[in-house]
Amino acid sequence: LLLERSRRECPWRQEDALTADRPEWWDWPLKITDHCYRRMTLRRISETDLRAMLEDASGLRPDQRQGRWVAECYHQGAEWEVVLEPELQLRSLAVVTAFKV
């Protein structure tokens, strides 16, 4: 239920705007930081879980730290946030951390 609602509310999850409203860097290759890998182990999520959360993200907003973004996600019925940092020169998307809200 939460996933279905989130898909309706997120502009790029709508069929007619699937790619139009996404930032250019959204589909860049992911680079998961060492910090994120350590946190994933502690929080018992896998890289597959992380990628699935990002695939079905319900929202995206700027982070408090300049140059970073927060993807609002769901995993196993709970809200999660994934902090992202586009690396413009490398054309990759660094995953800084992920945590349950």
N, C-alpha and C positions, 0 to 999 in steps of 0.2 A: 504493500500500500504506500509506504513512504517513497519507495523507488519510483512508482508510477506518478505520484504527485510531483516529485522532484523533476522528472522528465518534462512535465508540462510547464513548470515554472522557469526552467532554464532556457534562455533563448536559443542556444545552439543545439538543444536536444529536440527541438521541433523539426519535423521533417522538412519544411520549406526553408529553414534557416540553419541546416545542419552544419555547414561550414562558413556561412557568411559572417556570423557574429563572433566566431572564435578569434582569439589573438593569433597572429601569424605563428608564434612560437609554440602553440598548443600541440602541434603534431611533430615537433622536433624530437629527436632521439632522447630518451631519458638517461640521465646520469645520476644514479643514486649515491649520495654522499656517504662517507664512512659513518658520520654521525647518525644518519638516517638508518643505516644497516644495524647499528647498535640499538637504536630505539625500536626498530622493527622486531628484533630478537626479544627485547624486554616486553614488548606489547603483543607478542605472539601473532604477528602478521607476516605473511610471506611477500615476496616480490610480486607474485601472481595476484595476491589480494590487493596490493597497492595499485597495480596496473588496472585491475577491475574497478577499484574505487575511482580512479581518475577517468576511466572510460565513461562511467555513469555519473560524473560529478554533477551536482545540482546547482552549483553557483561558483562564481569566481569574483574575488574582490582584492583590491590592493592591500598588502600587509602594512603594518606600522613601519617596518623597515623599508626604506626606499629601494626599489628594484625587485622586491619580492611580492609574491601573490599568494593568496590562500584559496585553495580549491575546497569547496564544501562538499562532503561526500557522505555516503552511508556504507556501513559494513556490518553484516550480521545484525541488522536492525538498530544499530546505534549510529549516531552522528559522529563523523570524523572530520578533521581538517588536515589538509596536506599543504605544507608550505613549499612553494616552488620559486626558483630563481632562474629566469631565462638568461642564458649565457650567449649574448648576441654575437660576439666574434666567433664563437665555436659552433653556433647554431645548434645548441643542445639545451635541454631543460633539466636543470639540477633539482633534484628532490631533496630538500633540506631536512625535513622531518615530517612525521605524521602522528597525530594523537587523537584520542577519543575526546569529544567535547562533553 
